[in-house]
Every structure is written in C-alpha cells, then in structure tokens.
Amino acid sequence: MKRVATAAVLIPIVILALFKAPLWLFTLLVFGVAVLAAQEYFSIVKVQGYKPFEIVCYALLALSLSASYAVSFWFFGQPDNPSTLATRISASVVFWYGLPVVTFLGPLLLLVLALRREPLSESLPDAAVSYMLLPYVGFTLGILPMLRAAYNGVLYLLYLMLIVWCGDIAAYYVGRAIGRHKLAPRVSPGKSWEGAIASVIGAVVVAFLLFRYTGALASALRTIHLVAPRNPYADFLPAPLPVWPVAFFAIVVNIAGQFGDLVESALKRGAGVKDSGTLLPGHGGVLDRIDALLFALPVGLIFYLAGLGRYFEVV
C-alpha cells in the first residue's frame, strides 16, 4: 500500500516538473535528486569501509550538472526560449571549462587528495569510489536537462520514463506472482527470469502504444500548452514508426534499465543493506527509484542522436 501511495504522489510531481518547470529550475531539481542519490551512494560505500571525498564530489557534481545545462544551449537549443548572446557566452564558458575539470582534472584532484590517507593502501580505493559517483549519477542524470531542452524533448523524456517505469512494474508484479527461475541469485535473489521477460514485453507494448498515437498525444498536450508549438519547418505529420524499430528501441532501453537495477542491487548486497535509503516509503531510497533510469538515459540519448530525435521534431 505504501508503494502505491508513494508512487501516486511522486509521479504527478515528476510529470509537472518535466512539463512546466523552466530549464534552469528543472536542472536545479535534477541536481537535488543527484545530491540525494549521492548521499545514499556514499552511505553504501562507507559501510564497506571506504572514505569518499564527499565535499569535493558534491562540488564536481554541481559542476557536472552546470556543464550539462550549458550543453543544452549549445547542442540542443531551446526553440521556444531563444537564449541571449550573454547567456550563450556564459554557457560556453561553463561547458568548455567545466566539463574538462570534471572528467579529466577531477580524478587527478581526488588522487592528490588521497595522498594524505593513512594507510596509503586506502588512497586509490577511496579516490576511485569517489570518482565513480560522477559517471554513475552525475553524467547520467545530466542527460535529463539536455534532452529536456531539445525540441519536444519533454515528450521524448516522458516516453523514455514510461517505458522504464512500466517495465519495472511488469517485472515486479509478474515476478512476485509466477517468478520461479532466479535471474541473478548472487546479486539479487528476488529477481526472476519470468519478471525480466515480462519487463521486456511490458516495455515493448507501452512503447508501441505511445509511438502509435504520438501525433494525437502531441496535439492533445499542445492544446494545454505542455509541449512546444508545432515546428513551422515541418510540412507533414509523422507516420507511425514501424513496429520493429519501436520494439528494438524499447528492448534496448529496457535491458539497460534492468542492468541498472542489477548494478544497484550488487552495490547494496556488497554492503549488506536492503535499501539505499528510507526517504520514499515502500520504495526505499532515491537511488532505488532511479537505478534503472541511470542506465536507460545514456541509451535513450544515443537513440535520440542516432535519428529518433528527428521524429519528435515534426510531431
């Protein structure tokens, strides 16, 4: 019951932020989620005896999200809110200087700080687990504002989230009902092959329905001003995508999400904890709720850049 009640509260909040929040506020909210996930990640690694550099990691996390915000202006743009020259210059400074600091100088800084650790045998592990937070949480969640800024990217993000969420729901209920064959007993004894297969099927069905009625859905959302006006350069309505590309997209996104779930389960099992936190009743912590999305977002970005994004530009 707690699980359903928490979801009933959280999902409308997420949808509202996704559609209505300005990009700067949306990025700030994503940063808040990243900080909560980072706290839970640090609690997991500290249980295992590591001593992460938390303050430095929070600073690098903030710089990482700032760079993602800058990318949204340069590579994705905001057709419904053109940026000023000053804004674009500021974005370029943050991007071209912030991103190298996070990706290249960040790990070197952590290694230098680790020289003060006693014993020295802890230097490399502490620096490594600290830096791992950035690609695991920072870079992945940083994809959210980038896609959010794209033309009708909000609709694409909604599709991506629904595919991940519906796959999770199918896996949870089917696995509990008929799950008999363990998927990865060493990592997560509760997950079954039956649940995993149901997750894939659920994701494909939801993706097919979403893409089948994209034009109608976009029109309905446009009438209540939740998506951008129709692209003036698009002189046609997109035909529904063929079944196989949609199925391939849903399957790859779903499998990536399931790997994300397994990775977080491995982290928790290695630390001997059941949930990453207690913030969300019935769901555990923030990291427990976004673990699948962390792996699905990079896959979604690849598909968007590979051509799927053009489909959303003309709806």
N, C-alpha and C positions, 0 to 999 in steps of 0.2 A: 504494500500500500504506500509506504514511504517513497519507494522508487517511482511510482506513477505520479504521486503528488509533486515530487521534486521536478520531474520532467514537465509536468503541466505548468509549473511556474517558470522554469528555465527557458523552455522552447520559445514562448512568446517574447521573452526579453531578448533572446538571441536574434529572433526574426526582426524585432523592432529596431535593434541596433544595426543590424545588417542593412535594412532598407532606409532608415530615416536618419541615422547619425551622420553628421558631416565627416569627411575623410579623416580630419585631424582628431576628432573625438573617437571615431571608430578605431584608429590606430592606438589611441590612448587606452581604450578599453582592451584591445588586444594585448597591449603591454601589461595591463593589470592582470590579465589571465596568465601571461607569461611569468610574471613575478610569483603568482600563487603556485604555478606549476614548478617553478624553480625552487621555492621553499620546500615543496614536497620531495623534489628530486634530491635536494641537499639532505633532508631528513633520512632518506633511504640510504644514501652513500655514507652518512655519518654513523648509521647503525652498523655498517660493515667496517668501521674503524678508520675511514678516510677523513681528512680535514680539508674540505674545499675552501677556496678563497672566495668567500661569499660576496663581500663588498665589491671586489674587482669584477666578479662575474655579473653582478647587478648593473654595474656601470657599462660593461661590454654589451649586456643585454639591451640596455637603453639605447646605446649607440647603434646596435644592430637593427632595432625597430625604427630608429630615426633614418638609417640608410634605406630601409625598405620603403618608408614613407617618401623619401626622395626619389627612389626608383619609380614610384607610382606616377610622378610628374613627368619624368623623362622618357620612360619606355612605354607607359600605358596611357598617360594623359587623363584628362577629365573633360570630356566634351561638353558636359552640362555646367562646368565651372572653370572656364579658362584661367590659367594661372598668369599672374603678372610677371614682368621681367624680373623684378626683385625676388619674387618667390622662386622662379626658376634658377636664378643665380644662387640663392640660398640652398636650394635643393641640390644643385650640382656640387657645392662645397661639401655638404654633408655626405653625399654619395661618394665622391672621388677621394675624400679623405677619411670618412668614417668607415667605409667598408674595408679598406686595406688594414686599418688599425685593428678591426675585429678579427678578420680572417688570418692575417699574417703576423701582425705585431702582438695580438692578444696572447697566443700560445707562448711566444717568446717572453712576454712580460710575466706570465704565470710561472714559467721555468725559472726566471731570475728570482722571483719572489720565493720559489720553493727552495732556493739555496739556503734559506735561513732555517729550514725544518730540521728537527732532530728526532730520530736519526736520519741521516741523509738517504737511507733506503726508502723513506717515505716521500722524497721530493718529487720523483717522476710520477708515482701513482696519484698524489694529491693534485699535481698540475694537470694530469690527464683527465681525471674525473671532473675537475673544474671546467676545463675547456669543453668537454663533451656536452655540457649544458647548452652551448651555443648552437651547434648544428642540430641537436635533438629538439630543443624548444625554440630558441631564438630565430634561427634561419627558417624553420618550417612555419611557425606562426607568422613570420614576416611576409609570407606569401599572401596572407589574407588581405592586407591593405593594398598590395599590388594588384590582385585580381579585382578587388572591390572598386578600384579606380578605373578599370577598363570599361569600355562602352558596354553597358548591360552586363558588366562583370558581376553585379549583385545577383543577377538571375543565374549565372553560371555557378557562383558560390552556393546559392540555395540548392541547385541540383546536386552539387558535389556533397553537401552536407546531408541532404535527404537520402542519397544513395548509401552513404556511410551509416547514418542512423538506422535506416530500415534494415540494412544488412545486420547490424548489431542486434536489433530487436528480433529478427528472424532466428539468428543464432542462439539467442538467449532462451526463447520460448520453445523452439524445436529441440534444442539440446537438452533442456530440462525434461521435456516430455518423452522423447524417444532416443536420447543420446546413449549409445552403448559402447561405441568404439572410441577409445581415447585418441585425441589428436596429438597432443604433446604432453604425456603424463609427467615427464620430468620437469617441465616448465609450468604447466597449468593443468592439473588433474581434472578440473571441471569442464574443460573444453572437449568436444567430441567431433568426429568426422561428420556425423549427421548434422550437427549445428553449423559446421563450416560450410557444408554443401547447401544447407538451407539459406545461409547468409548470402552465398553467391547467387542463388536463384532469386531470392528476395530483391537483391540489388539490381539484377537484370530486369525483373518485372517492373520495378519502380522506375528505372531509367527508361525503359521502353514507353511507359505511360507518359512520363514527363516530356520526352522528346517528341512523342506522337502529337501532343497537344501544346507544343511550345508557342505557336502563333497565337492561339486562343488565350493561353495563360498570360503571355506578354501583353496582349491587348487589354485583358482584364486588369492587370496590375498598372498598366499605363493610365487607365481611366481614373484610378485613385492615386495617381502621381507617385507610385512606388518604384517605377523604372523610368529610364530616360526616354524622351520623345523619340519617335522612330527616326532612324538615321536618314537624313534628307538625301543622301547619296545612294540609298538603296531603292531601286526602282522595281523591286519584286519582293514577294513574301517567300520565305524559305520553305521548300518542300520538306516534309518529314524525312528525317535521316533514315537510311536503310537499317534493317534490323541488326545485321552483323556488326557494323561499326559501333552502334549503340551498345550491343552486347559485349563487344571487346572492351570498350571503354569502361563499362560497369564492372566487368570481371577483373580487369587490371586494378581499378581503384579499390574494389572490394578485397582482393588478395593483399594489396598493400596495407589496407586498413587492418586486416587480420594479423599480418606480421607485426604491425604496430602494437596491437593488443598483446601478442605473444612476447614481444620485447619488454613491454612494461611489466608483464606478469613475471618474466625472468628476473627483472630488477627487484621486484618485491619478494619473490621467492628466495633470491640470494640473500636478501636482508632479513628474511623471516617475518615479514609483515603481510597482513591480509589486504589492506588497502593503503593507498598512498597518502590518504588523509581522511578527515572526518567532516569536511566542510559541507558536503552535499548528502543529506540523509538518504539512505537507501542506495547511494551510488558511490560512496567513498569520497575520494578527493578529486580535485580538478584534473590531475594527471590521469586518473582512472577514466574520466569522461572524454578526454581529448587524445588519448593514446592512439586510437585508430586514425583520427584526423591528422595527427602529426606525420604519419607515413603516407596518407592519402593525398595531402596537399601538394607535395612535390610531383606526384604522378599527375594530379589534376593540372598543375602548371605546365607540365610537358605536353599534355594533350591540347591545352589551350594554345600554346605557342606553335604546336605542330599543325594547326589548322582548324581545330574545333572552335576556337575563338571567333573566326570569321562567320560562323553560323549564327552566333549571338549578336553580331554587329548589324545584322539585317532584319532581326525579328521586330 
